[in-house]
């Protein structure tokens, strides 16, 4: 069978097949210029592409002239008189040759670093990158940067200077936002992702380029926001704790003053009655009356018993419970230093939550003949370096030195606050304050 004996639809199919072979050959020819031995590969590809291109053109001319009932050139007629197997063999040879050349091109592209392979590699990055001229004209932009620009500005990267101006003016698409924190610029997109934008100048041998990078920092940005919110809540809890401690101090002080007034009133009443009986009736002895008066004066000169330490500790436990921290106290809190140790526990609690992010604060109290040794540790992360004594720690050192004590802070391998407090003349036992297993 010859080609001109085929139905018209079959000839259309043959022409289409020839065109497909031509397209494949042209693709291989173009891709061959990006790899070594490009002249040989391109020449071979073009060699096997030309017959298909010529044959498909002749078939197209034949079909067009047939449709219009016009005279067909002799060359076209002679070509169509070729046996069909000859055409199939020619098509198979050209297709096989182009396939071999394409395989060689693909293998060379995988084994060779070229401009095309660099572009393809950049397109695979999960972060955006763009290189542009000083006038803003982009030289290289990967797919991710184009997607980010389209989401933020509604357009691709065509002029980096114009995009920088829109970014500075917050001229963004709906749902987008810009957030500047600690000298960093974050671009927030409607899909919930956050991108850290950075730009720098790169000086080459002949010209300089501007490198713009967009880094995906979605999780880091969420953690940063959460940390700031947590610090805000911690500051509010710390403020409420100080207010509560002040309220407790004031209430306990007023209660103590009231109790002292009641006792003083009763003692003065008894003394006045005894003096009256002695002066009016001569009952009692002069020494007994003077003794009652001396006791009353001694009571006025003595300090009012301080019973507020337990209330302060309860306030600390309540504050620890509100931030999810357990306080364990092992040993006996010396009442004469209860107020100072409450301050130390309060400062350690703040550091445990804010810096160490711990959940357990342990307070150990040891006693020797002439000194109390108090150790405060937590289960949080150790400090990154030496602890700076500022704020509460500096105040705690002044309080410790004011009573003749010593204070030491250790940061390696874990945080440890050590207080050595000299014993007073009349320390009294406060009972075992150990609190175990109680989640505060």
C-alpha positions in Angstrom: 0.0 0.0 0.0 1.1 3.5 -0.9 0.6 6.7 1.1 -1.7 8.3 -1.5 -4.0 5.2 -1.2 -4.6 5.9 2.5 -7.9 7.6 3.5 -7.7 11.3 4.3 -8.0 10.8 8.0 -5.1 8.4 7.9 -3.0 10.9 6.1 -3.9 13.5 8.7 -2.7 11.1 11.4 0.6 10.5 9.5 1.1 14.3 9.2 0.4 14.8 12.9 2.9 12.0 13.8 5.5 13.8 11.7 4.8 17.0 13.5 5.2 15.4 16.9 8.6 13.9 15.8 9.6 17.4 14.6 8.6 19.0 18.0 10.6 16.4 19.9 13.6 16.9 17.7 13.5 20.7 18.0 13.2 20.3 21.9 16.3 18.1 21.9 18.2 20.6 19.7 17.4 23.5 22.0 18.3 21.6 25.2 21.5 20.3 23.7 22.9 23.9 23.6 23.0 23.9 27.5 25.4 21.0 27.9 29.0 20.0 26.8 29.3 18.6 23.3 26.4 20.8 22.4 27.4 21.1 18.7 27.4 17.3 18.1 24.2 16.7 20.0 22.4 19.7 18.4 23.6 18.7 14.9 22.5 15.1 15.2 19.1 16.2 16.6 18.6 18.7 13.8 19.7 16.1 11.2 17.0 13.7 12.2 14.4 16.5 12.7 14.7 17.9 9.2 13.2 14.9 7.3 10.2 14.8 9.6 9.8 18.6 9.2 10.0 18.3 5.3 7.7 15.3 5.2 5.0 16.9 7.5 5.1 20.1 5.4 4.6 18.1 2.1 1.7 16.2 3.7 0.2 19.4 4.9 0.5 20.9 1.4 -1.1 17.8 -0.2 -4.0 17.9 2.2 -4.6 21.6 1.6 -4.5 21.3 -2.2 -6.7 18.2 -2.1 -9.3 20.0 -0.1 -9.3 22.9 -2.5 -9.3 20.6 -5.6 -6.1 22.2 -6.9 -3.2 20.7 -8.9 -0.7 18.8 -6.8 3.0 19.2 -7.6 4.8 16.3 -9.2 7.3 16.1 -6.3 4.5 15.8 -3.8 2.8 13.2 -6.0 6.0 11.1 -6.3 6.6 11.2 -2.5 3.1 10.0 -1.8 3.6 7.1 -4.1 6.2 5.7 -1.7 5.3 2.5 -0.1 3.9 2.8 3.4 6.5 0.6 5.0 9.3 2.9 3.8 7.6 5.8 5.6 7.2 3.7 8.8 10.9 2.7 8.7 11.9 6.3 8.2 9.7 7.5 11.1 11.0 4.8 13.4 14.6 5.6 12.6 14.1 9.3 13.2 12.1 8.7 16.4 14.8 6.3 17.8 17.6 8.7 16.9 15.8 11.6 18.6 15.1 9.4 21.7 18.8 8.4 22.0 19.9 12.0 21.7 17.3 13.1 24.3 18.6 10.4 26.7 22.2 11.7 26.2 21.0 15.2 26.8 19.2 14.2 30.0 22.2 12.3 31.3 24.6 15.2 30.6 22.2 17.6 32.3 22.2 15.4 35.4 26.0 15.2 35.5 26.8 18.8 34.5 26.2 22.0 36.4 24.8 24.5 33.9 22.8 27.7 34.0 19.7 25.6 33.4 20.5 23.2 36.2 21.1 26.1 38.6 17.8 27.6 37.7 16.0 24.2 38.2 17.8 23.8 41.6 16.7 27.2 42.8 13.1 26.4 41.8 13.2 23.4 44.1 14.0 25.6 47.1 11.3 26.0 49.8 12.5 29.6 50.4 12.3 32.5 48.0 15.3 34.1 46.4 15.8 36.9 43.9 18.9 38.5 42.3 18.3 41.9 40.8 20.3 44.8 39.3 20.7 48.1 41.3 17.9 49.6 39.2 15.5 46.9 40.4 15.5 44.8 37.2 15.5 41.1 38.2 18.1 38.8 36.9 17.1 35.5 38.6 13.9 34.8 40.5 12.8 31.3 41.7 9.3 30.0 41.7 8.8 30.4 45.5 9.7 34.1 45.4 7.2 34.6 42.5 4.5 32.9 44.5 5.3 35.1 47.6 5.2 38.2 45.5 1.9 37.3 43.9 0.3 36.6 47.3 1.6 39.8 48.9 1.4 42.3 46.0 -0.8 40.7 43.5 2.0 40.6 40.9 5.2 38.8 40.1 8.7 40.2 40.6 9.3 42.6 37.8 10.9 45.6 39.7 12.3 45.0 43.2 12.7 48.7 43.9 8.9 49.2 43.4 8.1 46.2 45.6 10.4 47.6 48.3 8.5 50.9 48.2 5.1 49.1 48.5 6.5 47.0 51.4 7.6 50.1 53.2 4.1 51.7 52.7 2.4 48.5 53.7 0.7 48.5 50.3 -0.2 44.8 50.4 -3.0 42.5 49.3 -5.9 42.0 51.7 -5.0 39.6 54.5 -1.3 40.4 54.3 0.7 42.3 57.0 4.2 43.4 57.8 5.6 43.0 61.3 9.0 44.5 62.4 10.5 42.9 65.5 14.1 43.2 66.9 15.3 44.7 63.6 13.8 41.9 61.5 11.1 42.3 58.9 8.4 39.6 58.8 5.9 39.3 55.9 2.6 37.6 57.0 0.5 36.0 54.2 -3.2 35.1 54.2 -2.4 31.3 54.3 -0.9 31.8 57.8 2.8 31.6 56.8 5.4 34.0 58.0 8.4 35.0 55.9 11.6 36.7 57.1 12.8 39.1 54.5 16.5 39.9 54.1 18.3 42.0 51.5 22.0 42.5 50.9 24.4 43.7 48.2 26.7 41.3 46.4 29.7 42.7 44.6 30.8 40.7 41.5 33.8 41.2 39.3 31.9 43.4 36.8 28.8 44.5 38.6 26.9 44.4 41.8 23.6 42.6 42.5 21.0 42.9 45.1 20.1 39.6 46.8 16.6 39.3 48.3 15.8 36.3 50.4 12.4 35.2 51.9 12.9 32.5 54.6 10.0 30.5 55.9 9.9 31.1 59.7 6.3 30.3 60.3 6.9 28.1 63.4 9.6 30.4 64.8 7.3 33.5 64.4 4.4 31.6 66.2 6.8 30.7 69.0 8.0 34.3 69.3 4.4 35.6 69.6 3.6 32.9 72.2 6.7 33.8 74.2 5.8 37.4 74.2 2.3 36.6 75.3 3.6 34.4 78.1 6.0 37.1 79.3 3.1 39.5 79.4 1.0 37.1 81.4 4.0 36.5 83.7 4.5 40.2 84.2 0.8 40.6 85.1 1.0 37.6 87.5 4.1 39.2 89.1 2.4 42.5 89.5 -0.7 40.9 91.1 1.6 38.9 93.4 3.4 42.0 94.6 0.0 43.7 95.2 -1.2 40.7 97.1 1.9 40.6 99.2 1.5 44.3 100.0 -2.1 43.8 100.8 -1.2 40.9 103.1 1.5 42.9 104.8 -0.9 45.8 105.4 -3.7 43.6 106.6 -1.5 41.6 109.0 0.1 44.8 110.2 -3.3 46.3 111.0 -4.4 43.0 112.7 -1.2 43.0 114.8 -1.6 46.6 115.8 -5.2 46.0 116.7 -4.3 42.9 118.8 -1.5 44.9 120.5 -3.9 47.7 121.3 -6.4 45.3 122.9 -3.7 43.7 125.0 -2.2 47.1 125.9 -5.7 48.4 126.9 -6.3 45.3 129.1 -2.9 45.5 130.8 -3.2 49.3 131.3 -6.6 48.7 132.8 -5.3 46.2 135.3 -2.4 48.4 136.2 -4.7 51.4 136.7 -7.1 49.4 138.9 -4.2 48.1 140.9 -2.8 51.6 141.4 -6.3 52.9 142.3 -6.8 50.2 144.9 -3.4 50.8 146.3 -3.8 54.6 146.5 -7.4 54.6 147.8 -7.5 51.6 150.0 -3.9 50.7 150.6 -4.6 47.2 149.4 -1.7 45.3 147.8 2.0 46.0 148.0 3.9 48.8 146.5 6.3 46.3 144.8 3.4 44.4 143.1 2.0 47.7 141.7 5.3 48.8 140.4 5.9 45.4 138.8 2.6 45.6 136.9 3.6 49.1 135.7 7.0 47.8 134.6 5.5 44.9 132.7 3.2 47.3 130.8 6.1 49.6 129.9 8.1 46.6 128.7 5.3 45.4 126.6 5.0 48.9 125.0 8.8 48.9 124.3 8.8 45.4 122.8 8.1 44.7 119.1 4.7 43.4 118.1 4.9 39.6 117.2 5.1 39.1 113.5 2.7 36.5 112.3 2.6 37.3 108.7 5.2 34.9 107.4 2.7 32.1 106.9 0.4 34.4 104.9 3.4 35.4 102.7 4.2 31.8 101.9 0.6 31.0 101.1 0.6 33.9 98.7 3.8 32.5 97.0 2.1 29.0 96.7 -1.0 30.6 95.2 1.2 32.5 92.7 3.1 29.4 91.8 -0.1 27.5 91.2 -1.3 30.1 88.8 1.7 29.6 86.5 1.9 25.8 86.9 5.0 25.5 89.2 5.4 23.2 92.2 7.3 24.6 95.2 8.9 22.0 97.5 10.4 23.2 100.8 12.6 20.7 102.6 13.6 21.6 106.2 12.5 24.3 108.6 12.1 27.9 107.6 13.9 30.0 110.3 11.2 32.5 111.4 13.8 35.2 112.0 14.6 35.1 108.2 11.1 34.2 106.9 10.6 37.5 105.2 14.0 37.4 103.5 13.5 33.8 102.4 10.0 34.7 101.0 11.7 37.4 98.9 14.3 34.8 97.7 11.6 32.3 96.8 9.6 34.9 95.0 12.6 35.9 92.9 13.5 32.2 92.2 9.9 31.6 91.2 10.0 34.4 88.7 13.3 33.2 87.2 12.0 29.6 87.0 9.0 30.6 84.9 10.6 33.4 82.8 14.1 32.2 82.0 14.3 28.5 82.8 10.7 27.6 81.8 10.7 25.0 84.6 7.9 23.4 86.6 9.5 22.6 90.0 11.2 24.9 92.5 13.1 23.2 95.3 14.1 25.0 98.5 16.4 23.2 100.9 17.1 24.5 104.4 20.0 23.1 106.4 21.0 24.2 109.9 24.3 24.1 111.8 25.4 25.5 115.1 25.8 29.1 113.9 24.4 29.4 110.4 21.4 28.5 108.2 22.2 27.3 104.6 19.4 27.7 102.1 19.6 26.3 98.6 17.1 27.1 95.8 17.2 25.1 92.5 14.7 24.4 89.7 14.2 21.7 87.0 14.3 24.2 84.1 16.9 24.8 81.4 20.3 25.9 82.7 21.4 29.5 82.0 23.3 30.1 78.7 26.0 31.9 80.6 26.8 33.6 83.9 23.7 35.1 85.6 23.7 38.9 85.8 22.6 40.2 89.2 20.1 42.9 88.3 16.7 43.8 89.6 15.4 41.3 92.2 18.7 39.4 92.6 20.6 42.6 93.3 18.1 43.6 95.9 18.2 40.1 97.5 22.0 40.4 97.8 21.7 43.7 99.6 19.1 42.2 102.0 21.4 39.2 102.6 24.4 41.4 103.3 22.3 43.7 105.6 21.8 40.8 108.0 25.5 39.7 107.8 24.8 36.8 105.4 26.4 35.6 102.2 24.8 34.9 98.7 26.2 32.9 95.8 24.8 32.2 92.4 25.9 29.2 90.3 25.0 28.7 86.6 26.9 25.5 85.7 25.8 22.8 85.3 22.4 24.2 86.5 21.1 27.3 88.2 21.6 27.3 92.0 21.0 30.1 94.5 22.8 29.6 97.9 22.2 31.7 101.0 24.2 31.5 104.2 22.4 33.3 107.1 23.9 33.7 110.6 21.7 32.5 113.5 20.0 35.0 115.7 20.0 34.9 119.5 16.5 33.4 119.8 15.5 31.4 116.7 12.3 29.5 117.1 11.2 26.4 115.2 8.5 26.7 112.6 7.8 23.0 112.2 8.5 20.9 109.2 7.5 22.8 106.1 8.2 20.1 103.7 5.6 20.0 100.9 5.8 16.9 98.7 3.6 15.7 95.8 1.5 18.8 95.9 1.2 20.2 92.4 0.9 24.0 92.7 
